[in-house]
Amino acid sequence: MAEPSMARQSGEASWKPIHDALHDAIIRHRLDPGAKLVEDEIAELFGVSRTIVRTALQALARDGVVVMQRNRGASVAHPPPQEAREIFEARALVEPEIAAMAAARFAAGDSERLRGCLAAEHAAVAADNPREAVYLSAKFHRVIADLAGHAVLASILGDLLSRSSLVIALYWRRPEAMCESRAHHAIVDALEAGDGARAASLMRRHLAELLAGLDLSERPVRRSSLSEALFSPLREAGSVPTPPTLPRLQRSREG
């Protein structure tokens, strides 16, 4: 009975690094919405079979950040305006309740964790790195979901936040304003006070402001370099580690 379990773990290990690297490139806006994800190219970059790549792409499709079409292959999702609106409306239904639950469970050490998120956001803004600031803003929301202690809602929100990153890349009118964290500071203050009603109200208002900041007109598909999107973390301090095959492949190309 142990052997099938080990096979499943081995199978997951083979595609999970590809899933994580592509997911990271998408939510950090290194891969544009609509960008083609060619199986052969990904397989070459990672040194794996197309079957493994396809498994990773199918998992990303379940996450809602990749679209797979028969005879057209895979591409980064390019949510149309109505879907973009619905993603933020769904967040407005889920996140206020999450904030109220987090306030009820809030402990002393949680303040340090959230204030650390805010400090990281400020540092990204100061470094003129709006893409990282937007990523860290989403991380702030993920941490609150984690503090709420509700695994199902956290999973739902995680998917919505990943899809929100595509919406922000396409439709946000003022990228620099996304990094303003006054609303985040106010939410943390309410959480620290254990005021669930206020935390929920502030979260609801914050999400309404984000939705109002979207310009929901059609956007053309832009082209992204897959290899650049995957290799760029190797040159950025503090980036998420990439699979070990990528540095070797990059060195071989540079040599």
Secondary structure as UniProt FT lines:
FT   HELIX           2..27
FT   TURN            28..29
FT   TURN            33..34
FT   STRAND          36..37
FT   HELIX           39..46
FT   HELIX           50..63
FT   STRAND          66..69
FT   TURN            70..72
FT   STRAND          73..76
FT   HELIX           81..105
FT   HELIX           108..126
FT   TURN            127..128
FT   HELIX           130..148
FT   HELIX           151..171
FT   HELIX           175..179
FT   HELIX           182..192
FT   TURN            193..194
FT   HELIX           196..212
FT   HELIX           226..231
FT   HELIX           232..235
FT   TURN            237..238
FT   HELIX           245..254
//
